[in-house]
Amino acid sequence: MKKILITIIMFLPLLLAGQNDIQLSQQFLSRVNYNPAATGGSNYMHIFLIGRQQFINFNGAPSTQVLNAHNYFAQINSGAGLSITNDKIGPESSINAKLAYSYYLHFEDSYLSFGLGGGVLYKSLDVNKLNFENPADPLIDSYIGRTNKVNADFDFGVEYNTEQFQIGASVTHLNVSPINIANYQSGRHIYFYTKYTFNLDLDWKLAPSFVTHMSSWPIMQLDLNALATYRDRFWFGATLRSNDDFKLESLVGIIGLYITDFMGLGYSYDLNLGPIGKYTSGSHEIALRFRIGRGEGYGGVKTPRFFE
């Protein structure tokens, strides 16, 4: 029994990390997985795929896959979409599947959107990856019996956009108590972000942005990002990321391009600057994005989104 407690304590940091929302370095490409108010915020239908492998050289390091699809329906001033996230860290796996709805209030040169997401969060724990001192201990059977669970999951968000300025805020896992969090639930997260796009000339744009999110553990993460684009087809940039102690955690390089008018490919590399950087060669993330539709003016709505 003592070994069981020791094993649980050893894996506790992994379990806590797994119970927090996924970390993405190209989250500016698709915010709908943490803010449903961004659903449908373009004149295109978007399909977004991402694969992330974190902390290379670590066994059981976080591995994440994301699928997002969303569209705007001008007839009802609304957006609708789907978000599916698969996340694995150590012995824990989770699948988060949600439908999202957003409603848009249009003004002369801007719009305000409100969004609600709802779905399920499935979590499982592979007990076979845990080492027990006494495999015959009867308490193990009761522990194994709690290795899978499905919970309802809800998000809420708001976002305001002009041609150049964007600001948004959201809460994920809204139905979870910020204090009493079970092993198979994720803690409530609060996001806040803002971005301003400078039109440097007819070809170049520069968009500095700020993203922060806090969870109920508590954990806080801050991203400072700058992204440059050329003719809305090629982009590159960098991100500085700090941890909850406001110490620099990683430096992220980002590059991408639209291979065709409707298919884009992005890549980012995280260089870990903290103590863990001595033991890992960094993190890799690849994003594939499809945009389907008629573009500017489609549905009677002029999009102010940055190269979306």
Helices and strands as residue ranges (DSSP letters): H 2-18, G 27-29, G 36-38, E 44-53, E 63-73, G 74-76, E 78-89, E 92-106, E 110-125, G 127-129, H 138-144, E 148-162, E 165-172, E 189-196, E 198-199, E 204-215, E 219-230, E 234-242, E 248-260, E 263-272, G 275-278, E 283-293, G 298-300
